[in-house]
Amino acid sequence: MRILPLFTRALALLGLSLCLAACNPGQPLRVGTHSWVGYESLRLARDFGWLPPAVSLSEQTSAGNSLSALRAGTIDAAALTLDEVLQVRAQGVPLTVVLVFDSSAGADVLLARPPISRLADLAGRRVAYEPTAVGSLVLREVLQRAGLTAESVTLVELSPPAQLAAWRSAQVDAVVTYEPTAAQLLREGAVQLFDSRQMPETIFDVLAVRSDRLAGRKTVLRELLAAHFRALEYIRQNHQDAAHRIASYHGISSDEVLRALGGIVQPWLAGNRYALTPGSRFDAAVQQLHALMIERRMLTRPDPLEGLFSADYLPLQEARGP
């Protein structure tokens, strides 16, 4: 008669041990990041020794890899676009946004090969884009402004690294992309026909943490975010040196980094406190983006949006100087 209780207790202990292995606040906070100028505050902070010892950066080759790692539970947090956060939440992975890295204000672009000089000229052309929500959103906006449909062009799904190779081999005529690929394509003779300034407050980059990994980690998250703001201050005060360091991560020039930084808006601590508060412009953008993604069937199910973002993990004071 004791077999069932013992078996039940064994299962409970096994479940507890698995939870502790995955969720133990004593374990390093594993943060996934990939190449994007708006996320490079994290690598700058790491290289300057400003990250807390309890944080480990996990450098991924793409946002898709970060999403896979979040779903698998091999990382605890990731730098993502807001639409990617909504997609993962719709797939059953609890995520909470604790920081707004930036909003796109010209960084996401449509580049074309001459003699294409107008969006309408894309008809019948081969257009490459990354099959993410951001890539799809920019592509849809481009096609709408051009008066075209998806059937009017030949769509080619390519990640940014593959886009450059396809361009050089003349496999595509136009590309929806972002830095550093955009700078490389412009050097190859591409011309810019569209950028995200024409669709403001739509594309946000954020730091999202698995909600089931937040317990006991307020201090380390505040230290991590303080390091981010310290790196932003370094970029502001030492923009040439910061651009040189960031350029080394991407294999592009310092001038191209400065151009990329000019295409995003990076809110400071006060801006984040406002953004991560119900009723803010960021909150309104969340609602609009969610409605758009539902309308265009980019989410598998509606998101109640409860617990989507929180200002509780922001540092209490402004970042220290470099």
Beta strands, then each sheet from edge to edge (+ up, - down):
strand 1: 29-33
strand 2: 55-59
strand 3: 77-81
strand 4: 95-104
strand 5: 109-112
strand 6: 126-129
strand 7: 154-157
strand 8: 174-177
strand 9: 191-195
strand 10: 204-210
strand 11: 264-265
sheet 1: 2+ 1+ 3+ 10- 4+ 11-
sheet 2: 7+ 6+ 8+ 5- 9+
end
